[in-house]
Amino acid sequence: MTDAGTPASDGGHPAKTVPYGRAPRYGEEELQELREALEQGTLFYAQGKKVYALEAAFAAYVGARHAVTTTSGTASIHAALIALGVAPGDEVITSPITDMGSVIPILFQGAAPVFADLDPRTYTMDPAAVEAAITPRTAAVVAVHLAGNACNLDALQAVCARHGVALIEDCAQAFGCRYGERFAGTIGRVGCFSFNEFKHISCGDGGIVVTDDDELAARLRLATDKCYDRRPDAAIRNPSFLANNYRMTELQAAVALAQLRKLEGILARRRSWCGRLMAATADLPGLLPPTITPQCTPSWWFYMMRAAEGANAHRTDQLAGALRAEGLPVGAHYIGQPVYEYPIFTSGSAFSRGEHAYQTHAYGRGLCPEAERILETCLILSVNEAYTDQDLEETIAGMHRAAAWAMAQDTPGDGA
Ligand SMILES: *Cc1c(COP(=O)(O)O)cnc(C)c1O
């Protein structure tokens, strides 16, 4: 053990001596953009400049031909499914460890979510499990770049191409994440992002979808605007498919524009902080650091570790308690249970009556064993771009002490 000091769980002083760094997210830059938006005299995207400016800036930033704004990450994924023509009775493969925002749109399209198991160290979908889950009904894969770490996109892309299935990237946790030289979100047919309050950059709520496909981009625009066609030469009201109203307002776009200019700075600080943390805690006993997907430069939405091989939920809680005693912002088990164990799945209760394709699927414990093991033993450290070097040193010291303390405890029921 490199760091001396009595663990806080044994009555020592907590490793963390000052509160973690914090910084206001919004300031003058956002106010200036908002003022300009209001002075336009309209907040409607098709009459103003901010939504179109945000879409152009974001497309240029990630290197996509098109970007279309929406009202949320959930709306982004729904717009993608609508534009791709996902229909009732279809199946869509996704991750069992994600936000409901990845799954809600699948159900609203009348399609059945199918869950593919995860890699135990990158926490992203195992391409072999995705391929094994493909059936003649599979229309799309929603690949979740969890915690800002990209899926194995080369392999997923190959699987999707082989079976003629659309690859949708859920980048809600992965703003600015790179895969090789390219941005996550630009490798599949569509990439979907969220500007909700808790993501890397925010406008309160909002979303954006990117694609290189001209035709798909036109359908995405219709999918977010009631299938009304706002192009100068078109008859506005002539809807040909079921769309929604997922229109971003000029106010949201104004804030998001100012936020987008801050993104690379935010990412640089998170990468530096998490990179140093990972290097200094790579070999701790009983605590596994995350594995970065090959070719990926992650965007570190949070830092997710696991209690080592052989640990159970009890050991994980013990470790989380010891880390919190050192003053570290750590939670155990992330979302608690895989998405498919929520009552909406186990009870088939998405709608109060009537039939839905997903009710013919079996959901429940045992579906994705690796995902279940990940949730049983994972520990999440919150990360923020305002964290300082002192925060880093104290976090490292706290992790060393907590890991050593946990190793010294009895191991009742281990391996159970
Ligand atoms: C946040 C999130 C969403 C949903 O985004 P909202 O803007 O909250 O609708 C979808 N998928 C993942 C992985 C997320 O983290």
The ligand as an ORCA input file, in Angstrom:
! r2SCAN-3c Opt
* xyz 0 1
  C     -29.906     10.340    -20.279
  C     -30.002      9.160    -21.157
  C     -31.025      8.999    -22.096
  C     -32.240      9.874    -22.159
  O     -31.992     11.238    -22.301
  P     -33.134     12.263    -21.843
  O     -32.654     13.566    -22.414
  O     -33.171     12.249    -20.366
  O     -34.400     11.830    -22.460
  C     -30.978      7.914    -22.965
  N     -29.974      7.028    -22.912
  C     -28.977      7.134    -22.010
  C     -27.880      6.128    -22.016
  C     -28.961      8.187    -21.090
  O     -27.987      8.277    -20.170
*
